[in-house]
Amino acid sequence: MREHILEVLRETNGVVAGPRGAALRLGLKRTTLLSRMKKLGITTADVSTVWN
């Protein structure tokens, strides 16, 4: 699940919410996605390494 969330965050350029955000693509509410990211230890550093 962690890798899937990181993949979607890469596809959305780190956007979590909104019509082009990762939460919508994953079928989750923004707050649910943020909670899962916290639980899985996904930080801004993880997302930025995905971008590169």
LINDA-V913451 format. One record per backbone hydrogen bond with DSSP energy under -0.5 kcal/mol. NH is the residue of the N-H (numbers start at 1). CO is the residue of the C=O. Records with the same first field share a line. If there is no record, write none. Layout:
BEGIN
NH->CO  CO
END
This chain:
BEGIN
5->1
6->2
7->3
8->4
9->5
10->6
11->7
12->8
13->10
14->9
15->12
21->18
22->15
23->16
25->21
26->22
27->23  24
28->23
33->29
34->30
35->31
36->32
37->33
38->34
39->35
40->36
41->37  38
42->37
43->41
47->43
48->44
49->45
50->46
51->47
52->48
END
